[in-house]
Amino acid sequence: MRIELKKFGTTLISRQAGLEALKAFQSTLQTMKPDEELEIDFSGIYTFSPSWGDEFLSPLLDQLGDNLVLLQSDNMSVQATIKLLQEIKKRSFIFRG
């Protein structure tokens, strides 16, 4: 399954908005098969803050583990946020081309 984060907006900046996005996505998440991967697509995102990312991506990483795959992004905001989250959480995300 692939989710395009731009469906939640192109400027993803607040902790509250990240939490609301995760809650909105939970019903879709429950339709996934146990061994299915969830690909996160950052295309179309302008700003991606650590607070939004922490509220949305960190719980998904806890829940899905290696079945959570982040698609590569050239966006510096996305890259910096992912790097920071990995350092804080001391866990690595899986990336795909």
Buried (B, 14 or more C-beta within 10 A) or exposed (E): EEBBBBEBBEBBBEBEBBBBBBEEBEEEBEEEEEEEBBBBBBEEBEBBBBBBBBBBBBBBBEEBEEBBBBBEBEBEBBBBBBEBBEEEBEEEBBEEE
